[in-house]
């Protein structure tokens, strides 16, 4: 699995000047195998092919390395969501469908980063450090919610932040179920994209953004 968006380097492939990235790649590999808190900084150094003391040039401890995994993950996550939203083009509904697919794709393709992003308390709305990239991710969802709710009469529009949090909760729940669900996910006779789309379809109909009537096979993008 390509967990970092690039090919995994074998231990010993570290070159001068790449120490930080080599350690991040090692950390992502170890997170996939042992969980966010199931490895040490020394183990990350060993997998990266550097001395046990080398990581301390960039990270004071394992938690600092995890925080950087989350930081860099949110950077890529925000960029991916923004590209998928594409300023609501060609239509807000079709762009919203693309946004949901991009969310699930990131969680599937970068499971280590995604896990740490939400286990370290750095996501928007938590008590942890506020990350600009995390806020940018949430901002994309807010822009999508605002564009969709604009179709409602002004006095009937729900709070945009609340709608955005509902979107995030649904996407995160589906992503988590299928990435960590094991037997539970195996019993779901639908793909993650189908589960998320159907849930969002019901939600948007409930808000009045989509009509209640239809043939039952309508997609979010209409």
N, C-alpha and C positions, 0 to 999 in steps of 0.2 A: 504493500500500500504506500502510496506517495503521500506522506503526512506533512510535508513542508512545502509542497509546490515545486520541489526540485528533487533530483535523484539523491538517494541516501549515499553519503560518503562512507566507505569502509574505514574502520579504525586505522590510524596511521596516515590518513590522507591530509592531515592538518598541515597547512603551510603558514609561514610567517604572515601576520596581518589578518588571518582568518580565524583567530582563536575564538572570538565571541560567537561568530556564526557556527563554528564547529561544535561549541558547547551547547548552543541552542538546538542544533540538530540532534546531538546526543541526548539531550534532555527530552526532546519530543519522542525519540525512539524508546527511551526508558519509561516515559509516561504511558505509552501505548502498552508496554509489557507489564508494568508494575503499578500503574496508577500515579496520580499526581504527587503523592507523598511517599511512594514506595522505593525511593532510591536516594543515594547520597551524592554530594558534590564530587566525592572521590570516584564514584562509579561513573559519573558523567565524564570526568577527566579521562578515565581509563578507556571508555568507549570512543572518545574523541581522539585518543592516541597522544595525549599530552601528560605531563607530570601532575601529580596530585596537587602541587602548589600553583600550577598555572591558572586555574579558574579564579583565584583570588585577585588576579590583575583586573578582573571585571566584576566579580560578584563576591560579596562578603560571606554569603552562605547559600545553601540550597534554595531557601525561600526567595532570595534575590534573583536567582536564576529562573525560578518559576514565575516571578513577577515579570521578568523580561519576556518569557514565553507568552504570557498573557498580553503584554504591551504590543509585541510584534504581531500577535494573532489578531488583535483588535484592529491594527492598522490595515491588514489585508482584508479582514471582515468588512470594515467600513467601506473600503474601496470597492469590494465585490458587490455589496448591497447597493451602493450608489450607482454603479454601472448598470446593474439590473433594473433599477428604478428608472434610469434614463430620463429624468425630469418628467415622468408620467407619460412618455411617448411609447407607442403611437396613441394609446388611450390609457387613462388612469387604471382601468380594470385589467387590461392586458399587462401593463407594467407592474401592477400589483401581483399578478400571477407569476411573473418573472422574478419578482422580489422574493416571493415565497420559495420558489425553486432554488434561487441562489442561496438562500439561508440554509436550506437542507443540504445543498451540495457542499457548502463549506463545512458543515458539521460532519458530513460523511467523509470528505476528502482530507480534512485536517482534524481528526478526532482528538489528538493530543492537545493541540492548541485550544480547541473548542472546550474541552474538559477543564483545562486550567483557567481559561477566561472566566468561567462561571463558578469555579470552586475556590478561587482566591478572593472572592468578594470585591472584584474590581468592576463588575458590570454596573450600568446605570441603575440608580434606585437602591443600591446597597450602601452599607456603612463604610465601605473601603475607600481607597484613594480614587478620586475622580480622574478618569483618563479621557483626554480629548478624543482619542480614536473611539473609545466606547460611547462617548456622547455623540459622535458623528454617526455611529451605527444607529443609535436611537433616533437621531434627527431624521434619518432617511425614513424610518417608520412613521414618524410624526408628519413628514411631508406627504407620505402616501395616505395617511389617515385624513389629513386636511383636504387633499384633492378629492378623495372619495366622498367625504362628508359634505363637500361643497355642492353636491348634487341634491342635498336636502334643503328644505326651507330653513332660513337662518335661525328661526326660533325653535326648530326641531333638531338642531345639530347637537350631538352629545359632546362632552369635553374631549378635545383632541388627544390630550395626553393619556386619558383613560383608554380611549380606543386604541392608541398606540401600544399601551401596555397589554391590552387584550390580544392584539396581533402577536406581540413578542411572546406572550405566555403560550399561545397555541403553537407557534412555530418551535419554541424551545421544548415544549412537551413532546411534540411529534419527533423532533430530532433526538431527544434523549431516549424515548421509547425504542426507536429503531437502532440507535447506536449502542445502547446498553441493555436492551430489553431481553435479549437471548430468547428463552422459550416464550415469553409473553409476546414479543414482536413476531415470532414465528407463527403465532395463532391468528395474526391479523391478515385477512385475505385481500389486502390492498397494499399498494406501494406507499411509502411515506408521502410522496407528492399527492397521491389521491386522498389520503387521510386528511392532510392539511387543506387541500382544496375544498373538500366536502365540508369541513368544519368552518372554513372561512365563508363558504357559500351560505350556510345556514346563518352565520353571524351577520353577514351583510344583508340578507333578507330580513332578519330581525330588526335591523336598524332602518329598513326601508330604502336602502340604497339599491337593492335589487328587488324586482317584483316577486311576490309570493307564488305566483302562478308560473307554470312552465311545464316542460315535458319530463322533468326529473333528471335530464341528462345535461343540463346547462352547466357550463364551466364558469369559473370566476371571470374569465375574459369574455364571457358572453358568446 
